[in-house]
């Protein structure tokens, strides 16, 4: 793909994302392999652990509180370590995929090794970004749940049984609010690896760039999510249904669930890159619209060699 930095319509942006994904399918699937393998390991550990726990009578001193606490601590440690490893790997993959998109977008060659090699120095920033965004969203969710819980209790005194609608409505509004707020951080990862800046600066940059463009951001995210869930249903749902029909405690259900875990991870690896590609291109689009990035790169190319797209970009921040 030759360098073509210009404002894109929403349709052009999605079409270009699909085209890039289709032409470099195995590159992007390969980049997603690391978090996909980790999520398979996590799900298999949980599945096998649950199956084993149902058939295990426990040690002879099962009534000993110290034994119970020890088992719980071991299980919690293993699950926490796997979950942490998955999220770290996922953030690193987001950064590596963004770098690959940037290289391909300007007509250069990208490989799995080169993308991960470049993003290696940004692991700490990417993990910190995950924490900063996670704290914001969890805080918003907990605050909303608390507020609607109080409102539900107060409404129960007035409306009686009809007050049950308050928690339901509140949960819907909390989820909607978290989704809308998360859109503000949609291009934080590209900002970190392409400018580059710190995690806190990336949060502010993303909020600034997506301001007045939340609708377009939402369309991109929802479109990619629909494709991901459709693929998940295609790859995993038949095995979930089969396991349910076989019976939750049958060996057939266990093996169907195990196969469904693997196929679900494959489906995720196939479809998840599409959102990352679209958001990386959207980052370029926003900077062109708001900061004249296309003119900055053109002027830089007249005076010097063109800037490395997978390195610091001209910034007005």
Secondary structure, 3 states (H helix, E strand, C coil): CCCCCCCCCHHHHHHHHHHHHHHCHHHHHHHCHHHHHHHHHHHHHHHHHHHHHHHCCCCCCCCCHHHHHHHHHHHHHHHHHHHHHHHHHHHHHHHHHHHHHHHHHCCCCCCHHHHHHHHHHHHHHHHHHHHHHHHHHHHHHHHHHHHHHHHHHHHHHHHHHHHHHHHHHHHHHHHHHHHHHHHCCCCHHHHHHHHCCCHHHHHHHHHHHHCCCHHHHHHHHHHHHHHHHHHHHHHHHHHHHHHHHHCCCCHHHHHHHHHHHHHHHHHHHHHHHHHHHHHHHHHHHHHHHHHCHHHHHHHHHHHCCCCCCCCCCCCCC
